[in-house]
């Protein structure tokens, strides 16, 4: 059984956070109680209380399934709505008209306009990156595009795709679709479209289903970086520049993974979950030789959205830790990181709405996208 043989990484030096008594934490009934973790705290890490009493403010409402957010240098938010709109939202709550020039999207099922990110030199270049479900012959595909936002932030120009998943899928599910800009490259996550006929493509190196793709920003050819993913809707760089991913399992088995080149993350051969009907996944085992163990997994699930490594000043207790969005039961999860291991877990606002994406403002407060037909944006501060 493979175990991580990775260097011990010090992600932060933060105040000590004491675990609460184990009986105080109610994770819920396991879907697959027979599966045991491969190492201590791989799941159900001790409950923690960082002493933070979140102040919650509504920044904006009336957004239709907001999916991705990027903080602009002037503090405004660039926000996607899954139906195909891209808007500017101010911290005072004003929402712009939809920005023109966005790509045509396949707005069905889980498809639509998805993630957004800024180029590192956005202040000079005005370049942004979008991911979306692209309508193509045979159905749709996860795609990533580059565009230039006009000086008045009303239009996109010079729109062009930098990656299109292949082959096309007839199934409007599991697009993955997070994009992380990393120097001269982008990391783009793809899903395996969920259907029984297609999910096995996550193991096929001639298809870009269920993969992390390395996409050069200079127009070079994309390459498969890792495989065996189900539906990775969270991705972020740690403070040392390492790529991490957060992905949906089936019934049980949501995963936090440290992404390494050539890594096979197991889907649909192994999983810490089971099918929605209660049947085993693949080999009916949670692990196999040559397949990566998740750093952490949840059973029952949190249905993860995006993630980030907190580096702000408002919550020094969280510095270096992971903040993860939860869609079901909904809320925000903090993972106390001890190098490349999880030392504890803390939850906020669970059951109070689906959080799809998180971002940190200049003052260290956190904004959260609430994914609903009448969705909006919250600000967490203290």
C-alpha positions as CSV (number, residue, x, y, z in Angstrom):
1,X,0.0,0.0,0.0
2,X,1.6,3.3,-1.1
3,X,2.0,6.0,1.5
4,X,3.0,9.6,0.8
5,X,6.8,9.9,0.9
6,X,6.8,13.7,0.8
7,X,9.0,16.2,2.6
8,X,7.6,17.6,5.8
9,X,6.4,21.1,4.8
10,X,6.0,23.9,7.4
11,X,3.0,25.9,6.0
12,X,2.6,28.3,8.9
13,X,3.6,29.2,12.4
14,X,0.3,29.9,14.1
15,X,-1.1,30.0,17.7
16,X,-1.9,26.6,19.2
17,X,-5.4,25.5,18.6
18,X,-6.7,22.9,21.1
19,X,-8.9,20.0,20.1
20,X,-12.3,19.7,21.7
21,X,-13.2,16.3,23.3
22,X,-13.8,13.7,20.6
23,X,-17.4,13.1,21.7
24,X,-18.2,16.8,21.0
25,X,-17.8,16.3,17.3
26,X,-20.7,14.7,15.4
27,X,-19.5,13.8,11.9
28,X,-22.6,11.6,11.1
29,X,-23.0,8.0,10.1
30,X,-20.4,6.6,7.7
31,X,-21.7,5.3,4.4
32,X,-18.9,2.7,4.3
33,X,-18.1,1.9,7.9
34,X,-15.9,-1.1,6.9
35,X,-13.3,1.2,5.3
36,X,-10.5,2.2,7.6
37,X,-8.1,5.1,7.1
38,X,-4.6,4.4,5.9
39,X,-3.0,6.7,8.6
40,X,-4.0,8.7,11.6
41,X,-6.2,11.7,11.0
42,X,-6.8,10.8,7.3
43,X,-10.5,11.3,8.2
44,X,-12.5,12.6,11.1
45,X,-9.5,14.6,12.5
46,X,-10.1,16.0,16.0
47,X,-12.6,18.8,16.2
48,X,-11.0,22.2,16.8
49,X,-12.2,25.6,18.0
50,X,-10.0,28.4,16.9
51,X,-12.0,30.9,19.1
52,X,-13.2,32.8,16.0
53,X,-16.7,34.1,16.2
54,X,-17.5,35.0,12.6
55,X,-19.2,38.2,11.8
56,X,-21.3,37.7,8.7
57,X,-22.5,40.4,6.3
58,X,-24.4,40.2,3.1
59,X,-22.4,41.9,0.4
60,X,-24.8,41.3,-2.5
61,X,-27.8,39.2,-3.4
62,X,-29.8,38.5,-6.5
63,X,-27.1,36.5,-8.3
64,X,-28.1,33.3,-10.2
65,X,-25.9,30.4,-9.1
66,X,-22.6,32.3,-8.7
67,X,-19.7,29.9,-9.3
68,X,-16.4,31.6,-9.4
69,X,-14.9,34.8,-7.9
70,X,-11.7,36.8,-8.4
71,X,-10.7,39.8,-6.3
72,X,-9.5,42.7,-8.5
73,X,-6.7,45.0,-7.5
74,X,-9.2,47.8,-6.6
75,X,-11.1,45.5,-4.3
76,X,-14.1,44.8,-6.6
77,X,-15.1,41.3,-7.3
78,X,-15.3,39.6,-10.7
79,X,-18.0,37.0,-10.4
80,X,-19.4,34.3,-12.8
81,X,-23.0,33.1,-12.8
82,X,-23.5,29.6,-14.1
83,X,-26.1,30.7,-16.6
84,X,-23.5,32.6,-18.6
85,X,-23.2,36.1,-17.0
86,X,-19.9,37.7,-15.8
87,X,-20.3,40.7,-13.6
88,X,-18.4,43.2,-11.5
89,X,-19.7,43.4,-7.9
90,X,-18.6,46.0,-5.4
91,X,-18.2,45.5,-1.7
92,X,-21.1,48.1,-1.3
93,X,-23.3,45.6,-3.1
94,X,-23.7,47.1,-6.6
95,X,-23.8,44.7,-9.5
96,X,-22.8,45.6,-13.0
97,X,-24.7,44.6,-16.1
98,X,-23.4,41.4,-17.7
99,X,-20.0,42.0,-19.3
100,X,-20.2,41.4,-23.0
101,X,-18.0,39.1,-25.1
102,X,-18.1,36.1,-22.8
103,X,-18.0,32.7,-24.5
104,X,-21.2,30.9,-25.5
105,X,-21.8,28.3,-22.8
106,X,-23.6,25.0,-22.5
107,X,-25.9,26.1,-19.6
108,X,-27.6,22.7,-18.8
109,X,-27.3,20.4,-15.8
110,X,-24.0,21.3,-14.1
111,X,-22.7,23.1,-17.1
112,X,-22.4,26.9,-17.8
113,X,-19.9,29.7,-17.1
114,X,-17.8,28.4,-14.2
115,X,-14.5,29.6,-12.8
116,X,-12.6,32.9,-13.2
117,X,-9.0,33.9,-12.4
118,X,-6.9,37.0,-13.1
119,X,-3.5,37.0,-14.8
120,X,-0.6,37.8,-12.5
121,X,-0.1,41.1,-14.4
122,X,-3.8,41.9,-14.6
123,X,-3.3,45.4,-13.4
124,X,-1.3,46.1,-16.6
125,X,-2.6,43.5,-19.1
126,X,-6.3,43.2,-18.1
127,X,-6.1,39.5,-19.0
128,X,-8.5,37.2,-17.3
129,X,-9.1,33.4,-17.6
130,X,-12.5,31.7,-17.6
131,X,-13.6,28.1,-17.5
132,X,-16.9,26.9,-18.9
133,X,-18.9,24.1,-20.4
134,X,-18.4,24.6,-24.1
135,X,-21.1,23.5,-26.6
136,X,-19.4,21.2,-29.1
137,X,-20.6,18.5,-31.6
138,X,-21.7,15.6,-29.6
139,X,-22.5,17.5,-26.4
140,X,-20.2,19.6,-24.3
141,X,-16.7,19.8,-22.9
142,X,-14.8,21.6,-20.1
143,X,-12.9,24.5,-21.7
144,X,-10.6,27.3,-20.5
145,X,-10.3,30.6,-22.3
146,X,-8.2,33.7,-22.1
147,X,-9.7,37.2,-22.7
148,X,-8.9,40.9,-22.1
149,X,-11.2,42.9,-19.9
150,X,-11.8,46.4,-21.2
151,X,-10.6,49.4,-19.2
152,X,-14.2,50.3,-18.2
153,X,-14.8,46.6,-17.3
154,X,-17.9,46.3,-19.6
155,X,-16.5,44.0,-22.3
156,X,-14.2,41.1,-23.1
157,X,-12.0,41.2,-26.2
158,X,-9.4,38.8,-27.7
159,X,-11.3,35.8,-26.4
160,X,-9.6,32.5,-27.3
161,X,-9.6,29.0,-25.9
162,X,-6.4,27.7,-24.3
163,X,-7.8,24.2,-23.5
164,X,-10.8,22.1,-24.6
165,X,-11.5,18.7,-23.0
166,X,-11.8,15.7,-25.4
167,X,-13.8,13.8,-26.4
168,X,-17.1,15.6,-26.2
169,X,-19.6,14.3,-23.7
170,X,-23.3,13.8,-24.0
171,X,-23.6,14.1,-20.2
172,X,-24.0,17.5,-18.5
173,X,-22.4,16.6,-15.2
174,X,-19.0,16.6,-13.6
175,X,-17.1,19.4,-15.4
176,X,-14.5,19.9,-12.7
177,X,-13.4,23.3,-14.0
178,X,-11.2,25.1,-11.5
179,X,-8.4,27.1,-12.9
180,X,-5.2,28.1,-11.0
181,X,-2.7,30.5,-12.5
182,X,0.9,29.5,-11.7
183,X,3.5,31.7,-13.4
184,X,3.6,30.8,-17.1
185,X,1.1,28.0,-16.8
186,X,-2.4,27.2,-15.6
187,X,-3.8,24.2,-13.8
188,X,-7.2,23.2,-15.1
189,X,-9.3,20.5,-13.5
190,X,-11.7,18.3,-15.5
191,X,-14.4,16.0,-14.4
192,X,-15.3,12.6,-15.9
193,X,-19.0,13.5,-16.6
194,X,-20.4,11.0,-14.2
195,X,-22.1,8.5,-16.4
196,X,-21.4,4.8,-16.1
197,X,-20.2,4.7,-19.7
198,X,-17.7,7.6,-19.3
199,X,-16.4,7.5,-15.7
200,X,-13.7,5.0,-16.6
201,X,-12.2,7.6,-19.0
202,X,-10.6,9.1,-15.8
203,X,-8.0,6.3,-16.2
204,X,-7.4,6.7,-19.9
205,X,-4.4,8.7,-20.9
206,X,-5.7,9.3,-24.4
207,X,-8.7,11.3,-23.0
208,X,-8.8,14.4,-20.8
209,X,-11.6,13.3,-18.5
210,X,-11.0,13.2,-14.8
211,X,-7.6,14.9,-15.1
212,X,-5.5,17.8,-13.9
213,X,-4.2,19.5,-17.0
214,X,-1.1,21.6,-17.2
215,X,-1.8,24.4,-19.7
216,X,1.1,26.7,-20.9
217,X,-0.1,30.2,-21.1
218,X,2.2,30.9,-24.1
219,X,0.0,28.8,-26.4
220,X,1.9,25.5,-25.9
221,X,0.2,22.2,-25.9
222,X,-1.7,21.2,-22.7
223,X,-0.5,18.0,-21.0
224,X,-2.0,15.6,-18.5
225,X,-0.5,16.1,-15.1
226,X,-2.5,13.7,-13.0
227,X,-5.4,11.2,-13.5
228,X,-8.0,9.3,-11.7
229,X,-10.1,12.2,-10.5
230,X,-13.9,12.2,-10.3
231,X,-14.9,15.8,-10.1
232,X,-12.3,18.2,-8.7
233,X,-14.1,21.5,-8.1
234,X,-11.4,22.9,-5.7
235,X,-7.8,23.7,-6.4
236,X,-5.2,26.0,-4.8
237,X,-1.5,26.5,-4.4
238,X,-0.1,26.1,-0.9
239,X,2.3,28.8,0.4
240,X,5.3,26.8,-0.9
241,X,3.7,26.7,-4.4
242,X,2.5,23.1,-4.3
243,X,-0.8,22.3,-6.1
244,X,-3.6,20.8,-4.0
245,X,-7.0,19.6,-5.1
246,X,-10.4,19.1,-3.5
247,X,-12.9,16.8,-5.2
248,X,-16.3,15.2,-4.9
249,X,-16.5,11.5,-4.0
250,X,-19.7,9.5,-4.6
251,X,-21.7,8.7,-1.4
252,X,-18.8,9.2,0.9
253,X,-15.2,9.7,-0.1
254,X,-14.8,13.4,-0.8
255,X,-11.0,13.9,-1.0
256,X,-8.3,16.4,-0.3
257,X,-5.3,15.6,-2.5
258,X,-1.7,16.8,-2.9
259,X,-1.3,16.8,-6.6
260,X,1.9,15.4,-8.0
261,X,3.0,14.8,-11.6
262,X,2.0,11.4,-12.9
263,X,-0.1,10.7,-9.8
264,X,-3.1,8.3,-10.2
265,X,-5.8,9.2,-7.7
266,X,-7.8,6.1,-8.2
267,X,-11.2,6.9,-9.6
268,X,-13.2,4.8,-10.5
269,X,-11.0,1.9,-9.4
270,X,-10.9,2.7,-5.7
271,X,-12.8,5.1,-3.5
272,X,-13.6,5.7,0.2
273,X,-17.2,5.9,-0.8
274,X,-19.9,3.8,-2.5
275,X,-22.4,4.4,-5.3
276,X,-25.5,6.4,-4.6
277,X,-27.4,3.1,-4.7
278,X,-25.1,1.6,-2.1
279,X,-23.0,-0.7,-4.4
280,X,-19.2,-0.9,-4.2
281,X,-17.0,1.3,-6.4
282,X,-14.7,-0.4,-8.9
283,X,-12.6,-2.9,-7.0
284,X,-14.7,-2.5,-3.8
285,X,-11.5,-1.4,-2.0
286,X,-10.5,2.0,-0.7
287,X,-6.9,1.7,-2.0
288,X,-4.7,-0.1,-4.4
289,X,-1.0,-0.4,-5.2
290,X,0.2,2.5,-7.3
291,X,-2.7,4.8,-6.5
292,X,-2.3,7.8,-4.3
293,X,-3.9,8.0,-0.9
294,X,-5.9,11.2,-0.2
295,X,-4.3,13.4,2.4
296,X,-7.8,13.6,3.9
297,X,-11.3,12.3,3.1
298,X,-14.8,12.8,4.4
299,X,-17.5,10.2,4.9
300,X,-20.2,11.5,5.0
301,X,-19.4,14.1,2.4
302,X,-19.1,17.9,2.6
303,X,-19.7,18.2,-1.2
304,X,-16.7,20.5,-1.7
305,X,-16.6,23.6,-3.8
306,X,-13.4,25.6,-4.0
307,X,-10.5,25.8,-1.5
308,X,-7.7,28.2,-0.5
309,X,-4.8,28.4,1.9
310,X,-5.4,31.3,4.2
311,X,-2.6,33.8,4.4
312,X,-4.5,36.9,5.6
313,X,-4.1,39.1,8.7
314,X,-7.6,39.2,10.1
315,X,-7.5,35.6,11.3
316,X,-3.9,34.8,12.4
317,X,-5.2,31.6,14.0
318,X,-5.9,30.2,10.5
319,X,-2.7,31.3,8.7
320,X,-1.4,28.4,6.5
321,X,-4.6,26.4,7.0
322,X,-7.1,25.3,4.3
323,X,-10.5,26.9,4.0
324,X,-12.9,24.7,2.0
325,X,-16.3,25.5,0.7
326,X,-19.1,23.1,1.4
327,X,-22.2,22.6,-0.7
328,X,-23.9,19.9,1.3
329,X,-24.6,20.4,4.2
330,X,-23.3,23.8,3.2
331,X,-20.8,26.0,5.0
332,X,-17.1,26.5,5.4
333,X,-14.6,23.9,6.7
334,X,-11.2,24.8,8.1
335,X,-8.5,22.2,8.1
336,X,-5.6,22.8,10.5
337,X,-2.5,21.8,8.4
338,X,0.6,20.3,10.1
339,X,2.9,20.1,7.2
340,X,1.2,17.8,4.6
341,X,-1.1,16.3,7.2
342,X,-4.4,17.4,8.7
343,X,-4.2,17.9,12.5
344,X,-7.8,19.0,13.0
345,X,-11.1,20.2,11.5
346,X,-13.4,23.2,12.3
347,X,-16.7,24.0,10.7
348,X,-18.6,27.3,10.3
349,X,-22.2,28.0,9.3
350,X,-22.9,24.4,8.4
351,X,-26.4,23.8,7.0
352,X,-26.9,27.5,6.3
353,X,-26.5,27.6,2.6
354,X,-24.4,26.2,-0.3
355,X,-20.9,27.8,-0.5
356,X,-19.3,27.4,-3.9
357,X,-16.2,29.6,-3.8
358,X,-14.1,31.5,-1.3
359,X,-11.7,34.4,-1.7
360,X,-9.6,36.5,0.7
361,X,-9.8,40.3,0.6
362,X,-6.9,42.7,1.2
363,X,-7.9,43.1,4.9
364,X,-7.9,39.4,5.4
365,X,-11.7,39.0,5.5
366,X,-13.2,36.2,3.5
367,X,-15.9,36.4,0.8
368,X,-18.1,33.4,0.1
369,X,-20.3,32.8,-3.0
370,X,-23.7,31.4,-2.1
371,X,-24.8,29.0,-4.9
372,X,-28.5,29.3,-5.3
373,X,-31.1,30.5,-7.8
374,X,-31.2,33.6,-5.7
375,X,-27.6,33.5,-4.6
376,X,-25.3,36.1,-3.3
377,X,-22.1,37.0,-1.6
378,X,-21.2,37.0,2.1
379,X,-18.3,38.5,3.9
380,X,-16.8,36.8,6.9
381,X,-14.9,39.0,9.3
382,X,-14.5,39.5,13.1
